[in-house]
Amino acid sequence: MTTPQNPRLTDTAGNREDTPTKSTALLLTPEEAAYELNVSRTRVFSLMGSGDLPRIRIGGRVRIARRSLEEYVDKLIEQSQLAS
């Protein structure tokens, strides 16, 4: 195993923190939410700005509740089914 160039970007297991992985965390960063939705980080910020995806501020940082992601996807599924 090679030593990472920037140790601050790795967790204790040596995984890069800037590479989101599937987790069960209740609150997600915009990057993690983008990964879960398979969209860009910019799209997540757009969804938060429009109010479609509620954001939570904790100490100046933005987080999205996993439950909000699931509700957003459920809403998209429902709209898709109504349009069919």
Contacts in CASP RR format, 6 or more apart in sequence:
PFRMAT RR
TARGET T0000
AUTHOR 0000-0000-0000
METHOD contacts of the structure
MODEL  1
MTTPQNPRLTDTAGNREDTPTKSTALLLTPEEAAYELNVSRTRVFSLMGS
GDLPRIRIGGRVRIARRSLEEYVDKLIEQSQLAS
4 10 0 8 1.000
4 14 0 8 1.000
4 16 0 8 1.000
9 16 0 8 1.000
9 17 0 8 1.000
9 18 0 8 1.000
10 16 0 8 1.000
10 17 0 8 1.000
11 17 0 8 1.000
15 21 0 8 1.000
18 31 0 8 1.000
20 29 0 8 1.000
20 31 0 8 1.000
20 32 0 8 1.000
20 34 0 8 1.000
20 35 0 8 1.000
20 36 0 8 1.000
22 36 0 8 1.000
23 32 0 8 1.000
24 66 0 8 1.000
25 32 0 8 1.000
25 66 0 8 1.000
26 65 0 8 1.000
26 66 0 8 1.000
26 67 0 8 1.000
27 56 0 8 1.000
27 58 0 8 1.000
27 63 0 8 1.000
27 64 0 8 1.000
27 65 0 8 1.000
27 66 0 8 1.000
28 36 0 8 1.000
28 63 0 8 1.000
28 64 0 8 1.000
28 65 0 8 1.000
28 66 0 8 1.000
28 69 0 8 1.000
29 61 0 8 1.000
29 62 0 8 1.000
29 63 0 8 1.000
29 64 0 8 1.000
30 41 0 8 1.000
30 44 0 8 1.000
30 45 0 8 1.000
30 48 0 8 1.000
30 62 0 8 1.000
30 64 0 8 1.000
31 41 0 8 1.000
33 44 0 8 1.000
33 53 0 8 1.000
33 64 0 8 1.000
33 69 0 8 1.000
34 40 0 8 1.000
34 41 0 8 1.000
34 43 0 8 1.000
34 44 0 8 1.000
36 66 0 8 1.000
36 69 0 8 1.000
37 43 0 8 1.000
37 44 0 8 1.000
37 69 0 8 1.000
37 72 0 8 1.000
37 73 0 8 1.000
44 53 0 8 1.000
44 64 0 8 1.000
47 53 0 8 1.000
47 72 0 8 1.000
48 54 0 8 1.000
48 55 0 8 1.000
48 62 0 8 1.000
48 64 0 8 1.000
49 55 0 8 1.000
52 72 0 8 1.000
53 64 0 8 1.000
53 68 0 8 1.000
53 69 0 8 1.000
53 72 0 8 1.000
54 64 0 8 1.000
54 65 0 8 1.000
54 68 0 8 1.000
55 62 0 8 1.000
55 63 0 8 1.000
55 64 0 8 1.000
56 62 0 8 1.000
56 63 0 8 1.000
56 64 0 8 1.000
56 65 0 8 1.000
57 63 0 8 1.000
END
